[in-house]
Amino acid sequence: MGFCFQKIKFKKVALHKQSTAILSVLVGNLTHNHSVPLSSGAAKWDKAMSPRAAGEQQRCWTAEHSPELLQLLSHFPPPIKEEVDENGEANMEGALIARDKVGVQDFVLLDSHTSEAAFLNNLRKRYQENLIYTYIGSLLVSVNPYQELDIYTVTQMKLYRGVNFFELPPHLYAIADNAYRVMCNEYNNHFILISGESGAGKTEASKKILQYYAVTCPTTEQLQTVRDRLLLSNPVLEAFGNAKTLRNDNSSRFGKYMDIQFDFKGAPVGGHILSYLIEKSRVVHQNHGERNFHIFYQLLEGGDKDLLGWLGLERNPQKYTYLIQGRCAKVFSINDKNDWKIHLFGIVASVLHLGNIQFEEDSNGHAIIRDGSQIKWISKLLGAHLSILQEALTHRKIEARSEEVLSPLNVDLAFYARDAVAKAIYGRTFTWLVNKINGSLANKDSTQKTVIGLLDIYGFEVLDTNSFEQFCINYCNEKLQQLLIEMTLKAEQEEYELEGIEWEPIPYFNNKIICDLVEQKHKGIISILDEECLRPGEATDLSFLEKLEEKVGDHAHFVTRKLADQKTRKSIDWVDFRLLHYAGEVTYCAVGFLEKNNDLLYRNLKEVLCNSKNSIIRDCFLLSELDNRRRPETFDDFLIRHQVKYLGLMEHLRVRRAGFAYRRKYELFLQRYKSLCPATWPHWHGPAVEGVERLIKHIGYKPEEYKLGRTKIFIRFPKTLFATEDAFELQAKYKGFLGKRAFINGFINRKKPLCPENRDFVRLSQYHYLMKLRDHLPKNVLDQSWLQPPSILEETSEMLRKICMRNLVRKYCRGLTAERKGQLQQKVVTSAVFSGKKEGYLESLSQPFLETRLKESDLNPKVLQLIRGENIKYVTPVIKYDRNGFKARERLLVLTQSSAYVGDVILQCEHIFEVVTKLCILANKQSLVKVVKGSLRFRVGSGKEATMVFSVGPEPQVFKDKTGQLTV
């Protein structure tokens, strides 16, 4: 956005910081007697649904809050406690009593199991009560609360150890323990699949599982060493494999499969790690707002002065081309200095030096390196001969029959070669590091072992621009979705057969058609891409796109601009193709597909690295490769709905619910509900299956609502179970109130005016409603929900609603500090200036305004001298565009008590909403700000005007166009 600034006089203002909450979904699956998949996704929730602060407890009403409510409640008996089993734990059916408040803990029990809205509503209810885990049968769904919850303690670990899967509330530990126990009992291998969008908590989930096994499995001193190494491998891998992205400050940019090996006693004795799809392209390019891998910043921030001097590095990351493309070198949530633990200094430093090599064109149009300072450091750190290295970066070795010819590179090809070698060095060093860790985890004992595998991999990705990396990631997720549905179907079918229940075919979307489109030999997209990379002649990304149109253009899940209808064509560029995945449509930009698939590193550069004196580089680039000529083969409903779709959760729920929603062993079902039938109460002396038959006949189950298996009852509809549970709950309460006959009589006459026949029943209904209401009170002033009352209590309910809202408003107002009021005042000013006028305003609401982006101590003494002792209120980096020629220059915007020091009239600023708000408040002139679209006229000198044009393009940039206008 462009502005016209003038020097303005200011008034005082209170500055603030604001917090935000971002949540994610974590999903896992444990298929009985088979394997253990787990997956996850990320989501934002509205501020009104933000989690309670750590340590805050849900409070009931007291006399201090509402004497009126207490007076009403005093007419009724105390509440009846939720039923617990003999171990003191609430069982699964008992949890259904509270379903109106906290939802159901298994999505399979949703009545509207095909409704996305019902799915989201259940997830939201549980999240609002800090219940972050929910099942879909044996699949686990979790919302990442982005705060510490007291549910991962050693006590919790011991609680879940050795307990049947559904005996305790849903938890990641239940998944881990079930996998472990089935592995030990059946002595076979299992795996846990963790996938999801960036920020979903995949890596944290894998850490929690490792910690659970470290605490609960048998141990010896030798085994403790293995456990420590497994746990300590994470920080090393995160340093080299994680980076800040737009969605997550610590995003894993690689897939990881970790085997944990167990001996016959169930003790962990070893491990092995495989890494997949390390995002090498991040080494040389980052999107705006993202960073390179953590290790580069950790080296600069954490390395001591002597070490940096030996490596030829400066501490400031702004000095390195590979670190500044995202314009986000510093992240306040990451302490690069404290995370410094890595010793591969020379290789990491050499990559930074490579990024700073600049090529120029000589008189023949060939690339040359004029400034040799960077390449000297690379030569030293990699142990490569200087002149040979320089030649390899500016020439390509071509084999012509029996001769080798050096062909000079132009500037573009030289930059390509530079970036290719940087990516190759980093990618192979990462693999070397994983192999080193594996060496420390290896178990040399040859006896047979069982394994639990942890697969932590990217989830489905849909970005503004989707390239080759997203294509690979999304193809991988297509295969995982296919595996997940097949395993779920198989597990369901096996249980039906075991119980003697007739198997009914389940309709579901089979994504094999999409997998074939991508992977089919000679016909799929991957095969076409490989052919185009290998064929003689000038192959380009556009020729690849044309070949796709020719070979798969008639496929129902593939479309390009050329093949699309008139309406669809507008949203597809000429270089794009679109695939209809199981999760939805994704448009891929074909630019760069051939280059990334080739992953080409020129032969003479390989030779330099193979002959390196750096032992790690020599291990990464083996001489044998040179003889191989083969090419290697907060609750934002919109965002959470996006993840539910992309994780295939609704499809999984449809498969799980296509048969029977609930199944339970006869003994357990009879034990719980026997009081509902005179024939089974208080004791049933015959076989449990016969007792259940008598019970459900008395209750009135219809034939289509259930099936009886060999050992279990199968109930088709959740509403059948809910009705049974509600009857059980109400009967349990009424038994302490009156006799059964009076209860039935009151129920029959419940709609009549109050009379002796229904008085007790109506009183009980009133009490029941008020007890429910106590647990469903709004949590904050934005929460407009209110429990629907019975008709006899409508007037009372409305009175209570008003009392409750007044109390919430009063409590909120009393809790506002002076600082918080100042924060809200700034947001009000932002709203007045930008609401409905500027794109991105709604997304900015949850982003905190900082007091200042740079401290006074960070300013250049010349700047302080210019300000001459004025009280500095705010400083931020900006990019200034000269009025003559629009050349970009880095500058500072300084706001003092009385002035703005801006350097020029055209500024580009990273934190636009924050800066303009500070400016308006200090100047007390918010009406002067104008937000424009299309174009903006401004003065460039006395009597001269120029135009700034705003347009939409494939990537953000600011430049002077052919007409001399500044284009944004």
N, C-alpha and C positions, 0 to 999 in steps of 0.2 A: 504493500500500500504506500502511496506517495503522499506527502504533506507539504503545505506551505507554512513555514514557521516565521514568526517575528519575535523580537525580544519583548518579553511580557513581564509586567510586575506581578508579584505573587502574594498570597496570604498563607497563613499557617495551615497545616493539615496533619491529621493523625494517620499514621501508616499501619498496615496490618499484615498478618499472615493467615492463610486459610487452609484448612485441611480437606482432603478428599478421600473417598474410599473406592477402590476398584476391586471387583470380585471376579472369580473365574470358576469354571466347572471342571471337576475331575471325575472321570468315569472309569470304573473297573469291572471286570467280569470274571466270575469263577464258575466254570461249567463243571457240574458234578462228575466225578470219576474221570475227568479228562484233563483239562488245562485251565489256566487262570488268566484270562485277559483283563486288562484295565485300561480305560481311556479317559481323556479330559479335554476341557475347552474353556475359553475365557469370556468374560462378560462384564459390562458395567451395569450398575443399578442406580436408580434415581437416588438423589440425596435424601429424599424422604424415607428411603429404605436402608439407609446407612447403618452398619452394625453398631451395637452398643460398644462404648469404649471398654477396653480391657479392665476387668474388675468391677464394672458397673453391674448391679443386679436388678432384676425385674422386681418392682415393688407393688404390693397390694395397697388398696386404699386404707387410710387410717383416719381417725377422728380429725387429725390435723388437716387432712386433705378434704374430707367431706363428711361432716357430722350427719347430714341428711341421709346419705347412703347407709351409714352405720345404724341409724335409727330404724331404717326399713329392714335391714338384715337381722336386727335383733329379734324380730318376730319369728324367725325361722331357725330350725336346728342347725348344728354345725355341719360342715361338708363331710361327705363320705370319702375316704382316701381311695386312691387308685389301687386296684388289686396288684399284689406282688406274688411271685412264686415262692416256693419254699426256701430259695436262697436269698430272698429279699430283693430280687430284681424284677422290674416291670417286664412282663412277657409281651410277645408280639400282639396278641389279641387285646390285651389290656391297654396297649398304646392307642388302639382305635377309639377309645373313649374320648381322647383329646384331639380327634382328627379335625374338628372344626377350627381349632386354634393352631395346631402345629402341622396340619396335613397328615397324610398317610406316609409311613416310613418305607413303603414299597409302592412304586408307581403302578405295579400290576393291579393293585387294589383300587385304582381310580375308576369310578363308574364310567366317566367319559374318557376312556383310554385312547380314543382317536383324536381327542381335542387338544390342539396345541395350547390353547388358552388355559385349559384345566391343568395341563402339565406345568406351565409356567406359574400358575397360581399356587400349586402345591409346593413348587420349589421356593417361591417367594415366602410363603407362610413359614416354612422350616428355617429359611435363612434369617427371617426376622426374629426368630427365637434362638439364633446361633446354633441351629442344628444343621451343620453343613453337609452331612452325609445322608443319602437316600438310595434305596435299592431299586433296580428294575429286575425283579427276580433275584438272580445271583450277580447281576451287574451293579456296580457301585457308582453313584453320581455324587459329586461334591462341589460345593461353591467355595472358592478360595476367599477367605475373609480378609486377607491382608492385615491381619492383626494376630497377636499371640492368643490362642485359646488354650485353656487348661485341660486339654484332652489328649495330650501326648506324654503324660508322666509315666514313671515306672509303675505306679499303682495301676494306671489304665492298661499298661502292657500286661501286667499279671492278671488283671481282670479278664482280658480276652484270651488268655492262654488256655488252650484245651477246651474251650467252650463251643458248643454247637452253633452253627452259623447264625441262626435266627433267634437265639436265646437272648442276645443283647442288642441294643440299638445299633444301627448301621455304623460301620467304622472301617477305616483302612486296615486296622489291626485284625479285624475279622477276616478280611481277604487274605492277609499275610498268614494268619494262623491256620486258616482252612487249607491253603496250599501246602503248608508245612506238614500238617497232620495227615492229609491224604497221601502226600509223598512218602512219609514214614510208614504209614499203614500198608500201602500198596507197593512200595518200593519202586516207584516209577518217576519219570521226570515231569516237571510242570513249568509253566512260564506265566509271568505277569506282564501284561501289555499296558504301557502308559503312553497315551498320546493326547494331543490337544493343542489349542492355539497358544501362541506366545503369552506368557503370564498366567497360564492356567495352574501352575504349581506342579508340573510334571517332575521336575528335578527334586523338588522338596518332597514329593510323594515317595520317590525312590529312596531318598535319604531316610525317611521315616520307616520304611520297610526294612532297610539295612539295620537301623537302630533297634527295631523290634526284634530281629533275629539275634542281634548282638546281646540283648538283655535276656531273652527267653530261652535260647538254645543252650544245651550242655556246653561246658567250657573247661579248658585246661590252660596253663600258661602259654603253651605253644599255640593253641587255638586263639588265644587272646591277641597274639601277634598278627594272625591272619585277619581277624576282625578289625584291628586298628588300621591295617593297611587298606582294607576295603573302604573304611570310612574316610581315611586320609587321602585316598585317591581322588575324591570329589573336588577338593579345592584346586588341585593341580589341573584336572581336566577342565574345570570352570574357568581358570585363568586363561588357558589356551583356546577353549572352545566356546566361551560365552561372550556376549557383547550387549551393549545397550541398543534396543530397537525402539520404535515408536510406541510399542505396547508394553515393553518390559525392560527395566534397567539391567536385568541379569538374565537375558534370554540365551538358552542353549542353542547354538547354531550348528549342531551336529546331532545325529542319532546315535544312541548307545545301547548295546545289548550286553548285559553283565550276567555271567553264569556264577552262581554261588554253589559250590560243591559241598555235599554233606557225606559223612561216613555212615556206616550201618547203625550207629548210635543216634544219628540225627544231629551231629555236631558239625559246624562249618569248618572245612579243612582246606579250602582253596577257592580260587576264583579265576575268571578270565573275562576280558572286556574286548568287544568288537566295536569299532566306530564306523558310522555310515554318514555319507553326504556332508562332510565338513564343508562349510560355505566359504570356499577359497576366494570367491569373487569379492567378499567383504574386505580382504586384505588390501585391495587396490581401489575399491569404490564403496562408499557408504551413502545411503539416502539422507536427505536433509533431516536433521534431528536424531540421527543414529551415530554410533561410534564403531570404531574398529574393535578387534578383540581386546579384552581387558589387559592382557599381558604387556602390551605396548605402553599403556599408561602407567601400569604398575612399575615397570622398569624405570620410566622417567621420574615418577613421583617417589618411589621407594629406594632406588639405587643410591648409594652414597656418592659423594662428590668425586672421590678417586676412581670409583668404578665407571661412572659416566665419562670421566675424562679419558679413561683407558679405551672406552668404546666409541669415543668421538661424538658423544651425544650432549645435547643441552636439555635442561629440565623442562623447558616450556614446550608442550605438545603442539603449539601453534606453528612451530618451526618445521613441521614435517607434513609433506603433501598427503601422505596416506592417513593422517590423523585429523585433518581439518575439513574434509569434504562434507561431513555431516554437520559442521558448525556446532559441535556439541562435545568438545574435548573434556569438559568437566561435568560430572554428574554428582549432585550433592548426596544422593542416596548410596553412593559407592565410595568407600575409603580406599583409594588405590594404594596409599602408603602402607596401611595396615595389612593389606592383602598380599604384600610382597613376600613371596616364598620361592620363587623360581630361579634356577641357576643356568638357564640356557641363554646367557646374556648375549654372546657374540652373534648368534643366529638371529635373534629378535632385533638386535641393533642393525644388522646388515640389511634386513627388510626395510627398516626406516630410512637408511641411507639410500637404498635402491629407489625408493619413492621420490627422493629429492634430486635424482639425476635428471638433468634437462638436456634435450637434444636440439641442435640447431642445424640449419641447412647450409652446406657448402656451395660453391659455385656450380657444382655438377648436380645439385639436387639430392645429395647423399647426406645421411645423418652423421653428425660429429658431436663429440662431447668436448666443449671448450673449457668448462670449469672441472678440473680433475680432482677437487677436494673430496667429493663424496665417494668416487670410485676407488680412491686410495684407501679409505676406511674399509670399504667392502673387501678389497684385496687382502687387507690385513686380517679382518675378522673371519673370512672364509678360507684363508690360507690359499689363495689363488694368485697366479702370476698376473701382475697388473696389466701388461700389454696384451696378454692373451684374453683376459677378462674384457678389456675395452674393445678388442676386436670382435669378441663373441656378441657384445651388445649392439654393435653397429653393422655386422655382416651375418649372412646366413650361408652355411655350408651346404652345397648342393652336389649330390652324387650324379655324375654323368658317365654312364658305362663304368669304366674302371678308374675314372678320375674323380677327384673332389675339387670343386670350384667354389671360391668365396665370392658371394654376390653381395654388394653393398645394399644396405637397407635405406629406404627413405625415412623421414621423420616419423610418420604414422606407424610404420612397421617397427621402428626402433622402440617407440613407446609400448607397442604391443609386446615385443620381446622382453622389455624391462618388466612389465606387469606379469607376464607369463612366468618368468623365473621367480619373481617374488611369491606368486601363488604356489608354485611348485615347491619352493623351499619351505614355506609355511605348512602346506598340506602334508608333506612327507615328514616334516619334523613332528607334527602332531601325531602321525601314525607311529613314528619311532618312540615317542613319549608313551603312547598307549602300550606298545610292546614292552617297554621298560617296566611299566607298572605290572603287566602280566607276568613278567619274570619274577617279580617280588611276590606275586600271589600264587604262583604255580605250586601244585602239590606233586611231589615226586613219587608218592606212594602209588603202586600200580593196582591196588585193590579196587574193586568196583565201587563206584560212587553214584549217588543220585544228585540231580541238579534242579534248582529253581532258577529260572532265567528271568531277568528284569529287562524289558524292552521299553526304552524311553526315547520316543522319536517325535519329530514334528507332527502337528496335527494339520488338518486341511487349511491351506493358506489362500486367501483371496485379497490381493493388494490392489492399489490403484493401477499399478503396472505390473503384470505377471509375466515373468520370464522363464528361462529354462529351469531355474532352480525350483520355482513353484510347480512347473509341469512334473518334475521328478517327485517332489514331495506329495503332490495330489494323486499321482499314479500309485505311489506307495500306500496312501490312505484308501484308495479304491480296493487294493488287494486286501488290506486289513479289514475293511468293511465286509468284503466277500467272505473272508475267513470267519469273522465274528458271527455273521448270520448263519453260516453253515454249521458252526459249532453249537450255536443256540438251538437250531432245529434238531441237530443230532441228539443233544442232551435231552430235549423235550421228548423226542421219539423214543429214546431208550427208557425213560421213566414210564411212559405210557405202556410200553410193551412189558416192562417189569411188573406193572400193576394190573395188567390184563385189561387196560382201557383201549378201546378201538381208536386207532390213529386216524385223525381227519386231516387231509391235505390243507396246508396253510398258504393262502395267497400272500405274496410279498414281492417287492421289486428286486429282481435278480440283476445285479450290476455286472454280470459276466459279459454282457454286450459291450459295456464301456471298457472293461479290462481287455477284451479282444481287440477293440478299436486301437488301443495303445500298443499292445504287446504281440499281436498275432504275427507269426513268422511270414516274411515277404509281403505282408499286406498291412501291417500295423504302422502307426506313426513312428515308432522307434526304428523299425526296419527301413522305412522310407528315409528317415533322417540319416541312418548309417550309410545307405546307398548313395545319398546325395553328397556325403562327406568323402566317399571313396571314388566317386566317378571322375574320369578325366574331364578336363575342361574347366571353365570358370563357374563353379557352383557358388550360389549366393543364397541368402535367406529368402529372397523373393522367389528364386527358382525352386527352393524347398517348398514354399507355400503353394506354388503352382502345381508341384508334383502331388502334394496332399489333395488339392482340389481335383486332380485327375484321378487319383486312386481311391480316395475315401470320401469324395464329394457327395455321394449319394447316401452316406450313413446318416441315420436319423439323429445322432448325437454330435454331429460335426457341422459347422457352418463357417463361412468366411463372408467378407463384404460382397464378393462377387456372387456367391451362392444364396445370400440372404434375400428375404422379401423386402419390400420398400420400407416398411416400418422398422425392421431389425437393422437394416443397412446403416441407418444413421448412427448407431451405437458401436459400430465395428470399423476400425481403421483399415486402410489398404494392406498394412503389414501385420494384421491380426488374424487369428483364428479362434473360434469359440467351441468349447466342449461342454456338453450337458452331462456333468458328473451326477452321481447319486445324490450329492449334496446341493446341486444347483448349477447354474451356468457360471463358467469362468472364461474370461477372454484373455488369451495369451498373445503377447507381442513376439513375433517370430524373429525380430532383430537380435542377433547374438546367438541363436540356437546352434548354428553350424560351428561357430568359433568355440563355444563352450562344450559342445559334444566332442569336438576334436581334441580339446585341451592340449593344444600343440605346444611343445617346447622344442626349439630348434636344436639340432644335433650338436652343434659346436658349443652351445650353452650347457648341454648335458655333459659333454666331455670335460668342460671346466669344472663342473660340480663333482663329477666322478673322481677327478684328480685332486680334489680339495685336501688340504692338510688338516681341516677341521674333522675330527673323527666322527662326529654325529652326521655331518653332511655326507661323508664317505659311506656311512652305513645306509643313508637314505637313497643315495644315487650309486648303484652298483655298476661296475664296468661291464657285467654281463648284459645289461640292458642295451648297450651300444650295438651288440651283435643281433638283437632281436628287431626285425623290421616290421613286425606285426603291430597294427594300431590297437590299443586296448578298447574293449567293448564299454459402579455405584449402583440398583436393579434397573438397568436399561433394557426394557423389554425387547427393543429392536435387536440389540447385540446378543442378548441371551437366546432369543428366538433363532438368530443366525447360527449360534453354536449348536443348539439342539438339532437344527437341520443338518449342519455340516458334520456332526458326530454320528448322525444316523440314529439318534436315540428314539425318535418316534417309530422308525422302522423296526428297531429292536423290540420296543414295547408292543408293537402290533403282532410280531411273531410270538412273543412271550404270552400275550393275552388271547391269541387266536383260539386256544383251547380252554383251559380252566385257570381262573385267576388265583385260586387258593387250594392248597392241598395240605392235609394234616393227618398224622397217624391216628387210628381209631381211638387208642387209649387216651391220647392227649385231648382230642376233641370231646370225648365223652366226659372226661374229668372236668373240663371247663363248663360245659353247658348242661350237665345232667340235672341241674336244679330246675330246668325249664319243662321237665316232663315228670309227672307223678310216678310213672313206671320205672324211671331210672333214678329217682331221688328217694332216700339219700345214698343208697348203695345199689349197684347193679352186679348181680352175681354170675351172669352168663358171659359168653364171649363178647368182646368189645364191639365187634362188627354188628352183632344182633342188637346190642344196646343202642348203637348209633342209628340203626334202622328204626327202632321204636321212637327214638328221640326226634328224628327229622320228620317222621310221619305225624307225630303229635304237633310239632311246630307248624307243619303245613308246607314243607318243601314240595315243589312241583317236579315231575320227572325230568324236565329239560334243564332244571337248575343244578343237578348234581349227578355224579357217577360214583359207584362204590368199587374201589380197586381191591387188590389182595390184602394190602396193609393200610391203605389210606382212603379217606373220603376226598373226592375232588369236587369243588364248588365252582360253577362256571362264572357266576356274576358277583362282583363286589357287593352289590346292593343286598343280595341274599345274606352274605356274611354280616354286613352292617346291621341289617334288621335283627339278626340273631344276637349280635353283640349289644345293640341298643336295648332289646328286651331283657337281656341278662343284666345289663347295668341298671335299668329302671327297676327291675324286680329286686335286685340286691339292695337298692336304696329303700324301696318300699317295704321290704321285710323288716327294716328297723323302724318303720313308721306305722303301718297298719297291717291287717291280714290280707290274704290274697283275694278273698271274695269281695271285700270292700273296694279293693283296687280295680277289679274288673268292672264293678258297678259304676264307680266313678269315671272310668274310661268311657263307658257307654254313654253317660250323661254329661260328658265334659263340655259340650257346646250349649247346654241349657244355661239359663241364669243361675247365679249362685244359689244352691239349695243344699239340704243335709246330705242328699245322695252324691253330690259331686264336690262338696266343700273341701274335703281332705285331698282329693285328687288335684283340684285347682290350686290349693295351697302348695302342694308338692311341685306342680308345674311352675308356679311362681318362684319357688325356692330354686328349682333346677335352672330356670332362666337367669336368675340373679347370680348364681354361682358361676354359670357359664360367662355371664357378662363381666364378672370380676376378672376373668382370665383373658377377655377379649377387648379390654379397654384400649383406646388409641394410645400410641406411644409418644406422639408428638403433635404439634399444632397442625401439621400438614396432613395427618392421617384422618381422613373423613369416614373411615369405616365405622359401622355400628351394628351390633348384633340385632337381627330382626326379632321383635318381641311377639309373644302370643297376644291375641286381640285384647284379652282382659288386662294387659299390662302396657298398652300403647301409650297412654297418658303418662304413666309413671316413667316409662322408658325415655320419653322425650324430655321430661324434667331432668332425669339423670344425665342425658346427653349434654344438655346445656350446662349443668353443674360441672361435668367432666371437662368440657371445652374451656370454661372460664378458669378452672383450676390449672389446666395445661398452659394457657396463655399467661396467667399470673406467674407460674413457675418458670416459664421461659424468660419472661421479662426480668424477673428477679435475678436470674442466673447470668444475665449479660454483663460482662465487665466493660470498663471504659474502653479497653483495647478492642474488644469484640464489636462494640458499637461503632468504633472508628472503621473497622473492617467492613461492616455492613454499609456504612455511609459511602465508602469507596465503591462498593458493588452497585449501589443505587445510582451513583454518578455514571458508572460504566453502562448501566442499563439505559439511562436517559440518552446517552450519546450513541450507543450502538444497537440497541434492541430493535430487531426488525430491519436494520439497515446494512449490517455487515455480516458476511458469511463467517462462520466460526465462532460467533458470539456465544451461542448456546454451549458449545464445547468448552468455552473458556470459563464458564460459571464455576466449575469445580477446581479450577487451577488457582493456586495461591498467588497472591501478589506479594512480592518480596519487598523488604524495606528499601533495599538498593541492590543493584546487580554487581557493583564494584565498591569496595570500601575506600575511604579517603586515603588510607595508607597505601593503596595500590596505584594511586594516581601519580603521574609524572610531575615532578616539581615545577615544571614550566606551566602546567595546567593550574596548579595551586597558586602560582604567582599571578596568573591572569585573573583568577577569581578574587584575589586580594582579601583573603580572610572572611569571605561571605560564608554564611551557614549553609553547608552543602546538605541537600535533602535527598537527592537521588542521582545515581550515575548508572548509565548502561552503554555497552558498546553498540555502535550503529555503523552503517555503511553510507557514506556521503557520495552523492553524484554531482560532479562539477556542472555548473550551468553551461559552461562552454565545452562541449564534447561529451559530457556525461561520463567522464572517467570515474570509476569506482575507487574510493579510498576508505580505509578503516579509520574511524574517528570515535570520539566519546560524546554523548549527550549528557550535559551536567545541568541539573536543576538546583538552584539555590533558593534561599528564602525570598529573594526578590527578582531573580533573573533566570533566563535560560541561555546556556552557551551551546549553540547548535552547529556552528561551523559553516552551514549553508542551508538552502531552503529545501533541498530534496534529500530525504533520509530514508533508508530502509532499516526497519527495526524488528528484531526477533519477537519482542514481547509487546505487541502493539497496543493491546487493551490496557495493559498495566501502565505503559508510558503515557498514553493520552489521558488516562484517568488522573495520574499524578499531576500532569500538566494543567488539566482543567481545575482540579481542586486548589492547587497552589496559585493559579491565576484568578480563580473565581469567575471564569468566563467560559463555561462549558457550551454556551450557545454559539460560540464562534467556530466550533468544530463542525465541519461538513464532510459527510461520507458520500463519495461519488462513485458512479459506475460508468464504464465506457471510456471516458477520457476526462482530463483535468487540464485547464489552462493555468499558466503561471508566468510570472515575470522573470526574465533572465538578465535584464539590464534596463537602463533608462529607456523607456518607451518600447522595449522589445518583449514579445511574448513567445512562449513555447508550449507544446502540448505533450502531456504524458498519457499514453494509451494503455488501457487494461484489457487483456485478452486471455483466452484459455488455450493451453498447449499441453504437450505430453509430459513436460517437466518444468518446475519453477525456474525462471531466469529473468534477468533484467538486462536490456541491451539497447543500443542505438540502432534503429532500423534504417532502411535505405532512404527514407524521406527525411531523416534527421530527427525523427521523434523518439522520445524515450519510451520504450515498450516494456511493460511489466507482464 
